[in-house]
Amino acid sequence: MPEVGLGAALERFELQMQGEDYCVVDIVDGQQASIVLNALPEFPLEVKPERARQFVAAWRERNRIQGHPFEVHKEQREV
């Protein structure tokens, strides 16, 4: 993920399943995003922000339907 400059907006989603960290989704300036899976931290996936939000929504819905305990922590800030 490119370095975040001053004034860049950061939207972060931390996904947890059954009390374990699953991945972190970062969206910077609404123009670039990354998904970092805890199982493969050395291979961050760069995606478009819309795709990153779709991933979070799909992950949330799949776990809800399957009845798995999960949490999504959302943080939004200016850095």
Rosetta blueprint (number, residue, H / E / L):
1 M L
2 P L
3 E L
4 V L
5 G L
6 L L
7 G L
8 A L
9 A E
10 L E
11 E E
12 R E
13 F E
14 E E
15 L E
16 Q E
17 M E
18 Q L
19 G L
20 E E
21 D E
22 Y E
23 C E
24 V E
25 V E
26 D E
27 I E
28 V E
29 D L
30 G L
31 Q L
32 Q E
33 A E
34 S E
35 I E
36 V E
37 L E
38 N L
39 A L
40 L L
41 P L
42 E L
43 F L
44 P L
45 L E
46 E E
47 V E
48 K L
49 P H
50 E H
51 R H
52 A H
53 R H
54 Q H
55 F H
56 V H
57 A H
58 A H
59 W H
60 R H
61 E H
62 R H
63 N H
64 R H
65 I H
66 Q H
67 G L
68 H L
69 P L
70 F E
71 E E
72 V E
73 H E
74 K E
75 E E
76 Q E
77 R E
78 E E
79 V L
